[in-house]
Structures are given as structure tokens and as C-alpha cells.
Amino acid sequence: MSIILLVADNERTIDSVTASLSEPGTSVIVERDPEAAVSVVKEERVDAVIVDMRVASMGAIAVTHSVRDATGGDVPITILLDRADDTFLARRSGADNWVVKPVKTSELRAAVSLDGSSS
């Protein structure tokens, strides 16, 4: 089973991502609080983390750094961007992948390697 942690607080984003990743053998854990999300990766095995760029209180860059510190860099991280112009932020944060919203199912699945490929 693939376990994906989604760090987002916008209902539209949560609904879109969970619908895109919904399939047998995949579980999506939704965490609206970035600090709690970091606790999740410390306590549970997750196969991938998806972070919304505009998640409250910490922001995606801080969440990415915290997840990297907590996991030793072993968990791939995808950032959901609001604008294609923000790819430099995702790159600078150390994220493995990024997808520009609105999320396209094929792009998101490729970013988290659910379709057997990687972006």
C-alpha cells in the first residue's frame, strides 16, 4: 500500500488531490496543520508528501525543509504551485517535484510516481 501525506488546508485542493490519487492500494492522509504533518512523518512511514504552496502558518518551503530533516531526505516531496512562475521556489526548497494548480491527475500521479514514472 502506498501512503501519501497531503499537507493542505484548502478544501478544493484537498478534494482535487484526493480524487486524483484515489485508487486501490493508495491511502491519502490529509493534514491541515503543517506542524502536525511533520509529526506524522516522524511517527508513520509515508511513501510521498504533497505540500500546497500556500499551506497556513509555515508555508511549503518550511514544511519541505522540516520533512527533509525529519526523514533524512528519504521521502519524495511534491509541491503544489499556484503559478508556473513559482517553480524556482519549489526548486530552491529542495522539493523533488512540483505541479501547477489546477492539478491534472496525470501530472500529479507522475509526480508521486503512482503511474510508474517520475517527473
C-alpha positions in Angstrom: 0.0 0.0 0.0 1.2 3.5 -0.9 0.7 6.1 1.8 0.8 9.7 0.7 0.7 12.6 3.1 -1.1 15.7 1.8 -0.4 18.9 3.6 -3.1 21.4 2.6 -5.8 23.5 4.2 -7.9 24.5 1.2 -10.9 22.2 0.7 -10.8 22.5 -3.1 -7.2 21.4 -3.2 -7.8 18.6 -0.8 -10.7 17.3 -2.8 -8.8 17.6 -6.1 -5.7 15.8 -4.9 -7.5 13.0 -3.0 -9.7 12.4 -6.1 -6.7 12.3 -8.4 -4.9 9.8 -6.2 -7.9 7.6 -5.3 -7.2 4.0 -6.2 -7.0 0.7 -4.5 -3.7 0.3 -2.7 -3.2 4.0 -2.1 -4.1 5.8 1.1 -4.0 9.6 1.4 -3.6 11.1 4.8 -4.7 14.7 4.9 -3.1 17.0 7.5 -4.2 20.7 7.6 -1.7 21.7 10.2 1.9 21.8 8.8 3.5 21.2 12.3 1.2 18.2 12.8 2.3 16.9 9.3 5.9 16.9 10.4 4.9 14.8 13.4 3.2 12.4 11.1 6.3 11.8 9.0 8.3 11.2 12.2 5.8 8.7 13.5 4.5 6.9 10.4 6.0 5.5 7.2 4.8 7.6 4.3 5.8 7.0 0.7 5.4 10.6 -0.5 4.5 14.0 0.7 2.5 16.6 -1.2 2.5 20.2 0.1 0.3 23.0 -1.0 2.4 26.1 -1.6 0.0 28.3 0.5 -0.5 26.0 3.4 -1.2 28.0 6.5 1.3 29.1 9.2 4.6 27.5 7.8 4.4 27.6 4.0 5.6 24.9 1.7 9.3 25.7 1.8 9.4 25.5 5.6 7.4 22.3 5.5 9.7 20.8 2.9 12.8 21.6 5.0 11.1 20.2 8.1 10.1 17.0 6.4 13.6 16.6 5.0 15.1 17.0 8.4 12.6 14.5 10.0 13.1 11.8 7.4 16.7 12.3 6.4 15.6 13.2 2.9 14.3 9.7 2.2 10.7 10.7 1.3 9.9 12.4 -2.0 8.2 15.7 -1.7 5.9 17.4 -4.3 4.8 21.0 -4.0 1.5 22.2 -5.5 2.2 25.6 -7.0 -0.3 28.4 -7.7 1.7 29.8 -10.6 4.2 28.3 -13.0 6.4 31.3 -12.2 6.9 29.8 -8.7 8.9 26.8 -9.9 12.1 28.5 -8.8 10.7 28.4 -5.2 10.0 24.7 -5.4 13.4 24.1 -6.8 15.0 26.2 -4.1 13.1 24.4 -1.4 14.6 21.1 -2.3 11.3 19.6 -3.5 11.6 16.6 -5.8 8.7 17.6 -8.0 6.1 20.3 -8.4 2.7 20.5 -10.1 1.0 23.8 -11.0 -2.7 24.1 -10.0 -5.3 23.3 -11.1 -4.0 19.8 -10.6 -4.1 17.5 -13.6 -4.4 13.9 -12.5 -1.8 12.6 -14.8 0.8 15.2 -13.7 0.1 14.6 -10.0 0.3 10.8 -10.4 3.5 11.1 -12.3 5.0 13.4 -9.7 4.3 11.0 -6.9 5.2 8.0 -9.1 1.9 6.3 -8.9 1.9 5.6 -12.7 5.3 4.0 -12.7 7.2 7.1 -13.9 8.8 10.1 -12.4 8.8 13.7 -13.5 
